[in-house]
Amino acid sequence: MEFGLHLNRQDRYTVVEVGGELDLVSRDRFEEAMLDVVENGRALVVDMRGVTFCDSTGLNAVVGANRRATDNGVPLVLVGLTDRVRRVFRITAVDQFIPVYETLEDAVDALPSTTP
């Protein structure tokens, strides 16, 4: 599946919808989209329901965006990890410090009512 990326801006957060393979080829575009959101001080919801594969470069992009979000005091949450992708996040324990939700609604409900 070809890599795809879409930003959906809401009042208090932005959803980065990503699909296909998160790897060396797609990492820069994926990471740039996430960093743009957090640099603008918006809560970031990364919707990964369409991700079919995630290697260490994709994982590192998420970790790097989370680090920047934390530095900026901006919430970052993940949504809809497939079993295959969830395994990568579980093995590396990334799911221990980045919140993961099953549904977009659950992720949005978990965000603070206001963001910086």
N, C-alpha and C positions, 0 to 999 in steps of 0.2 A: 504494500500500500504506500502510495506517495505521501510525503510529509505535507501536512496542512496546518495552518495557524490562522486563528480569527480572534480579534479583540472585541469584546462586548462591554462597553462602558455603561455603568449604572450610576446612580446618584452618589453612593458612598464606597463603591468598589468597582473593580474591573475584572472580568472573567477572560482569561486567556484559554481559549479552546484549542487543543492541540490533538492532532491525529497522525497516524502513520508511525514511522520509526524515528525515535529519538536517538541519534547517533552522531558520529563525527561530522557527517554531512549537514545535519539539521541543527546542530548544537548552537551555532552562532546566532542564527535567526531566532531560535527559541529563547536563548538567554537574553538577547537584546530586547525582545518584547517584554519579558518579565522585568528586566531592570528599568526599562522606560516607565513602567507602571509604578514601581516602588520609588523611583527617583522623584516622581510627581506626587508622592505622599498618599497614594491611593492603596487601599486594601487590595490584595491580589488573591484571586481564586483561580487556581490552575486546574482546568477541567481536562482530565486525562482519559476520559472514557473511550476516546478513539485511538489511544496509543496501542500499537500492536507489538512494539519492541522498544526496550530502553536499555542501552548499554551504559558503561561507566561514564562516558562523556555526557550523556543525557542526564544521568544522576548527578554528576558534578555541576551541571548547569542549574539544577533545582537547588542544590546545596548552596551554590554561590549566590543565587537570588535570595534564598532565605537568609543568608548572612547579611546581605545588603539591606533586606527588609528589617531585620532585627536591629541593625545599626541605625536605621531611619525611624524606628518605632512604628513600623507598618506591619499589620498582620498579613501572613501568607498561609494559605491552606490549600490542600490538594483534594481533588474529587475524583471518584470513580476509577481507581486503579484496577485494571484487570488482574486476574490471578497471576498471570505471567509477570506483569510489571510489579505487582504487590510483592512478589517473592524477592525481587531485586531490592526493593526498599526495606523489606523485613530482614534479609540476610545482612545488609549493611547497617541496620539499625537506624536508618534515616527516618523511618516511621515513628521513632521514639521521640524525635524533636521537631518534626513538622507534622501538624495535625492532618489526618486523612479522614475524609468523610465519604460515605457511600453515594449520597445524592447532593446535587447542587443546592437544594433547599436546606439541607442540614448544614452545609458549609456556610451558606449566607446567614442562617440563623445563629451560627456560632461566632460570627464577626461582632466586634464591639458596635454599639449603636452609632458611635461617632468615631471618626478616625482623625489623626492629626492634620 
